[in-house]
Amino acid sequence: MIAYRTRKKPVAKPAKSIRRLPVRQVRERILRAADALFFTYGIHSVSMDDICREVSISKKTFYRFFKDKSALVHMLVSQNINRQRKLMLQMEAEATDPVQHILQALEMMTNEIRRFHATFVYDLQKYFPRSWQHFQRFIRSELTEVVERNLRKGILLGLYRPELDAVIMSRLRIEQIFLAANPNVFPPQQFSIQQVQLELGRHFLYGILTPKGLQTLAKHTSEKKQ
């Protein structure tokens, strides 16, 4: 159980001239500032004024690039999806075996969640449903396929139990991810989403391993400690 903590927003910074910057650079500065603020303080608590102050621009300039806050959030979600897609496919290609792949995926997820403010996922679900649905589609389509491929490969190699149904189990794993992010089940004021995701991921992994798979897991765990 963790204590819910809030953090103070930064004070206004001295104005920086951006008039001579290319349009693309101004847009990227807005995105970087918003990304940092949202992940640090939560989406709902950060206003457009906060973002404009961070980048030292006026609201008029902000509206040149984004229709509103929802459009900005959607763009950031899309960028993060693209980044996670690349990492996901890279891990799948580079892993020496399916067990290592799952371990690396859990580590990546833990590192990603470590950046989140406690209310980030909750804010996305409640206030930005279009962006949340966009994220859900990515997880339930592309990530489900990756998990299913992992399960089928692990079964063929004797690392996972042969009686497993890869389709059913891949969908179960994905729903575990959403379960951990459900504030009605795991309120962010009481639970660390990072720890919940890690516990559910470990539970899933140990439930599918054969004795050979357990040996492979022990080998990777030992190598990581060295």
N, C-alpha and C positions, 0 to 999 in steps of 0.2 A: 504494500500500500504506500502511496506517495502523497505528500502534501501538495495541494494545488497552489501554484505560485504565479504571480503576475510580475511583469517587468515594465519599468518605466520606458516610455518612448524617448528617443534622443531629442535633445533641444535643437532648435533651428541652427543650421550651419550658415556660415557666411556665404552670400550669394556668389555664384560662379558664372561667368559669362559663357553662354552656350550658343549665342547668336551665330557664331561663325562655324559651328559644328554642322556636318552633313546631317540631313534629316534622319538617316538610318541610325546614326550614332545617338541622336537625342532619344529616339524610340527605344534603343537598346538600354540606354541609361535609365529610362523609366521602368523598363521591365526588370532590370537588375535590382533597382531600389525597391520596387514592389515585392519582388521575390524575397529579398532579405527581410523586409518588414513583415510580410505575411507569415513567413516561417518562424520569425522571432516572437511576434506579438499576437498571432492569430489574424485571420482575414477580416472578421467583422469589426474588430476594434481599431483597425487601421483605416483612416479616412483618405479621401483623395487629397485633402489639404496636407495630410502627413506626407504623402508621396510627393506632392509638388514641392513641399518644403525641403524634402530630402534631396531632390534633384535640382532645386533652385529654379523652378519654372512657375509660370502662372497657370491657373486652371484653363485659361483660354488656349495656352500651348498644349496642355494635356489633351483637351478635346480635339486637337488637330490629329492626334494619333489614335485615340480610343473614344468610342461613343460614350462609354460610361465605365464604372468599376467592374461590372459583370463582363464586359468585353475584355478588359484587362486580365481578369481572373481566368477567363477561358483561354486566352493566349498563353498564359503561364502554365496552365494545366496541359495544354497541347505540347508546349516545349518540354515539359517534364516527362510526358509520355514518350516523346521521341527519344529523349535521352535514356530513359529506362529501357526502351525497345532495343537500342543499340547495345547497352550493357547486357541485357538478357541474352541476346543472340551471341554476343561475344563469349559470355560465360559458357553457354551451351557448346560452342565450338571448341573451347579450350580445355574444358574439364576432362580429366583422365578417365572418369567413370561416372555413372549416374549418382552415386552417393556423394562424391565430391561436388557434383553440380548442385545438389540440393543444399549442401553445407554452404557453398558460395552464395547461393540465392538467399539463404537465411541471413548471412552476414551482410549482403548488400541491402536487404530490406531493413535490417537493424540500423545500419548506417544512415539510410534514407530517413527513417522515422526519427532518428536522433536529432535531425534538423527541425522537426516539427514543434510548434507550440502545442500545448496540450489540447487546445480547442480547434486546431487547424482542420482536421477531418470533419468534425462536427459542424463547423462554420460552412464548409464546402457543401455538406449535405443539406443543411437547413436554408442557407441563403443563396446558393448558386446551383440549383438543381440541374441546369443544363450542363454545367461543367462536371458535376458529379456523375451524371449519366454518361458523359463522354469518357470519363475515367473508368466507369464500370464496364463499358463496352470493350475497352482495351483489355481489362483484366479478364473478363469472361469469354473473350474470343481468343486473342493472341496468347495470353499467358496460359489459358487452359490447354491450348494445343502444345505448348512447350512442356507442361507438366505431364500430359498424356504421352508425349514422345519419351520423356524421361522414364516413366513407369514401364512402358513397353520394352525399352532397352534394358532396364534393370531386371525385368523378368527373364529376358533372353539370356542374360549373363549370370543368372542364378543369384543375384543380389537381393531381389525382392521376391516375396512369396508368389508361387506360380498360379495360385487360384485367384489372384487379384483381378478385378475388372478395372482395366485402365481408364475407361470412360467414366465410370461412377466415381472412382477414387480421385481422378483429376478434378472433377467438379466439386467433390468434397473438400479438397485442398483449397480451391479458390473460395469456397464459401467460408472456410475458416478465416481467410484474410478479411472478408467483410464482417464476419462475426466479431473479430478483435476490434474493428473500427466502429462497432455499434455502441453508441453512448448509453443506450437503454440497458445493455447487458454489462458493459464495462465502462461506467462513468469516468471521464477523464480526471475528475477530482479525486477518485479513489484508486484508479489503476493506471499504470504506465502502459500505453499502447505498444511501446517497444517491447516490454517484458511479456505482455500477453501474446503478441505475434511470435515471439521466440518460443514460448512455452507450447503454443499450439503447433508450431512447425516441428519441434522436437517430438511431440506426441505423435504426429503424423508419420515422421520418419521411422521411429522405433516400431510403429505398428505395421510397417510394410517389409521390414528387413528379415532376411533369412539368416541362419548362423554365419554363412559366408559374408552376407551383407554387414553383419555386426562386426566381423573381423576387419572388413574394409573400413567401416566407420572408425573403429579403434585405431587403425593405422593412420588415417587422415587426422584424427584428433591428436595423436602422439606427434605427428610431423608438425602440426601447427604450434604445439607447445615448445618445440625445440628452437 
